[in-house]
């Protein structure tokens, strides 16, 4: 049985190395069947395909236990990620992700210290719910189309947070 798992792990690795989207999806299907019984090398390779990990549940424990998540540049407009599941997150980078509203669960992240929303020009309104992020220390809002009144309001809501506009 162990040789069979090693063989499938090697197959997964080869499929991932091709860079072909269909092969990568097939690699994820094989990974699901192995239920985490693959090498650390394969796990690291799978984690590079973050959105497929979220969509399939592969390596979910790794991501849900991480304290830093960088999704910068990933188009999240059609990908529903409930960030509330990432209870250990201290740093979340959503720069240039094309979000048009604050994603689900962000305000449930009690440990969050750094949030980067830079470059999301589609993000038009920021809710007062930011005040629920009691550990927030840094918030990047560079490149958002905010009015002076909105900027002042955010500064009023978050007087202890270093906010960059």
C-alpha positions in Angstrom: 0.0 0.0 0.0 2.8 2.4 0.9 4.5 1.9 -2.5 1.2 2.7 -4.2 0.9 5.9 -2.2 4.5 6.8 -3.1 3.7 6.1 -6.7 0.6 8.3 -6.7 2.6 11.0 -4.9 5.1 10.9 -7.7 2.3 11.1 -10.2 0.9 14.2 -8.4 4.3 15.8 -8.4 4.7 15.2 -12.2 1.3 16.5 -12.9 1.9 19.7 -10.9 5.3 20.2 -12.6 3.7 20.4 -16.1 2.0 23.6 -15.2 -1.0 22.6 -17.4 -4.3 23.6 -15.8 -6.0 20.2 -16.5 -3.0 18.3 -15.1 -3.0 20.5 -12.0 -6.7 19.8 -11.4 -6.1 16.1 -11.9 -3.3 16.3 -9.3 -5.7 17.8 -6.9 -8.3 15.1 -7.5 -5.6 12.5 -6.8 -4.6 14.4 -3.6 -8.2 14.3 -2.4 -8.2 10.6 -2.7 -5.0 10.3 -0.7 -6.5 12.3 2.2 -3.2 14.0 3.1 -1.1 10.8 2.8 1.5 12.3 0.5 5.0 13.7 1.0 5.9 17.1 2.4 7.3 18.0 -1.0 3.9 17.3 -2.7 2.1 19.3 0.1 4.4 22.3 -0.6 3.7 22.1 -4.3 0.0 21.8 -3.8 0.0 24.9 -1.5 1.3 27.0 -4.3 -2.1 26.6 -5.9 -3.9 28.4 -3.1 -7.3 28.8 -4.8 -7.5 25.2 -5.7 -6.6 24.3 -2.1 -9.6 26.4 -0.9 -11.9 25.0 -3.6 -11.0 21.4 -2.9 -10.2 21.4 0.8 -6.7 20.1 0.1 -4.2 21.3 2.7 -7.0 23.2 4.4 -5.6 22.5 7.9 -2.3 24.1 6.9 -4.0 27.3 5.7 -6.5 27.5 8.6 -3.7 27.3 11.1 -1.4 29.8 9.4 -0.9 33.3 10.8 -0.1 35.0 7.5 -1.9 34.7 4.2 -0.8 36.5 1.0 -3.4 36.6 -1.8 -2.1 39.7 -3.4 -2.8 39.9 -7.1 -5.2 36.9 -7.1 -8.6 37.8 -8.6 -11.0 37.1 -5.8 -14.1 38.6 -7.5 -15.7 35.2 -8.0 -14.1 33.1 -5.3 -16.1 32.9 -2.1 -13.6 32.5 0.7 -14.9 32.7 4.3 -11.9 34.3 5.9 -13.6 33.7 9.3 -12.2 30.2 9.2 -8.6 31.5 9.4 -8.8 32.1 13.2 -5.0 32.4 13.6 -4.5 35.0 11.0 -2.4 38.0 12.0 -1.5 39.3 8.6 -3.8 39.2 5.5 -2.7 40.7 2.2 -5.6 41.2 -0.2 -3.8 43.9 -2.3 -4.8 44.1 -5.9 -7.4 41.3 -5.6 -10.2 43.2 -7.3 -12.6 42.8 -4.3 -15.5 45.2 -4.4 -16.6 44.6 -0.8 -14.9 43.4 2.3 -14.9 39.6 2.1 -16.9 37.5 4.4 -15.5 36.8 7.8 -12.8 39.5 7.9 -14.3 41.1 10.9 -14.3 37.8 12.8 -10.5 37.6 12.7 -9.8 38.5 16.3 -6.0 38.1 16.0 -5.6 40.2 12.8 -2.9 42.8 13.1 -2.2 43.8 9.5 -4.6 44.1 6.6 -3.6 45.2 3.2 -6.4 46.2 0.8 -4.2 48.4 -1.4 -5.0 48.7 -5.1 -8.6 47.5 -4.9 -10.2 50.5 -6.7 -13.5 48.7 -6.9 -13.8 48.8 -3.1 -16.0 51.9 -2.7 -17.2 51.7 0.9 -15.6 50.6 4.1 -17.9 49.6 6.9 -17.6 50.7 10.5 -17.1 47.0 11.4 -13.4 47.7 11.2 -13.7 48.8 14.8 -14.3 45.1 15.8 -10.7 44.3 14.8 -9.3 45.1 18.2 -5.7 43.9 17.4 -5.4 45.7 14.1 -2.3 47.8 13.9 -1.8 48.5 10.2 -4.4 49.0 7.4 -3.3 49.8 3.9 -6.0 51.5 1.8 -3.7 53.0 -0.9 -5.3 53.3 -4.3 -8.9 53.2 -3.1 -11.2 56.0 -4.3 -12.0 57.4 -0.9 -13.3 61.0 -0.3 -11.7 63.2 2.4 -14.8 62.7 4.6 -14.4 58.9 4.3 -10.7 59.1 5.2 -11.4 61.3 8.2 -14.2 58.8 9.3 -11.8 55.9 9.0 -9.2 57.7 11.1 -11.9 58.5 13.7 -12.9 54.8 13.8 -9.4 53.6 14.1 -7.3 56.1 16.0 -4.8 53.5 17.2 -4.2 52.0 13.7 -1.6 53.1 11.3 -3.7 53.6 8.1 -2.1 54.5 4.8 -4.1 56.0 2.0 
